[in-house]
């Protein structure tokens, strides 16, 4: 027994590379579960994101599982490590969710639009809501919208909805004046039979930001690996191919 221990010690001294294994694939998880909002997963944007990140994680030998919850619950699940991260959140998401680590390479840019049914409403940027009396709504769990809107809209005039279709209906019935949401999510719903003749229109562009995947801090070492793979996929033209096929569909 003592002889075996001595031999092992000599191996570690003479061949330190045994301890510093260059291939850390054996440390990688077999499966990663990323969550997102139900509205996103059910959209062309969600199909696009699932294809991109399925391929990215596959190149590391990891299987992606993409699941959906209401946006606020999705944050709670990933914050607490019940899921492994968020498939898409705005650039500064980790400012209010410190357990999350941003994948630096982005694949989408989010534009936040203001939607209305009352004629004549014209907005440009978040500050254009200052001093107005509009009843404004946003999707619950979207921190970017909440942060900007709480700065420019009186508390009693601001509310949130769990699903965007509920926000659309409130616009149609005059219960709210403005709905702020990401254009990718809403443009498909506006073309649906339920809403295509609703009179809902884009009243203005409020702002934009890049969108990123975020991983729970327990997977911190994975973030730069996925970022590098996404950059490689961009250089291959693969992400553009996915984007043109899914996000350009009319």
C-alpha positions, 0 to 999 in steps of 0.5 A: 500500500505504501509503495502505491502511495509513493508511486502516485506522489512521484507521478504527480511530481514528475508529471504535473500535467496529470493534475492540470488536465487540459481537457475539462470536458469531463467536468461539464454538465450533460444537460443545461436547462434554460428558461424563458417567458411563455410568450418568447418560447411560443414565438418565432424568436423562441424557435430561433433562440432554441436553435442557436443555443442548442447548437452552441451547447451541442458543440460542448457535448451538452444537451439543451432543454428549453422550458417556459414560465411566466417571466417573473417566475422564470427569474425566480427559478434561475436565481435560485438555481432550480434552472441553469439560466435564462435563454434571453435577457437584456444586457444589464439583467445581472445588475438586479440578478447577481446570481446570474452571469452574462454570456457576453456574445449576443445574438439579438437586439431588443427594441422596446415598442409602445403600442396603442389603440387610441389615435394620435399617440406619438412617442419617442424614447422613455422620456417622452412619457414624462408629464403624460396621463397615459395608463401604461402597462408592461410585461411582468418580469421584464426588468428593463421596462419596469426600471425605465417606466417607473422613472417616467410614469406615475405609480398609479398609472403604471401596471403589468400583465403576465401575458402579452395577449392580456395587455392587447385585450386591455388596449382594445377595451380601453382599460389601458392606453400604452403597452410596452413590449419587445417587438419580436414578441408582439409582431406575431400576435398582431398578425393573428386572427384575434388581433389583426383587425384590433386597431393596435399600432406602434405608437413609438420606439422607446429604446433598445438593448442587446439580448444575452443568455445568462447562466447561474453562477454555478456554471460561471466557467461555461459563459466564456465558452458559449460566448466564444462558440457564438462568435464562431457561429457568427463567423460561419454565417450560421446565426445569420442563416437561422435569423433570416429563416425564422425572424424574417418570416412574414 
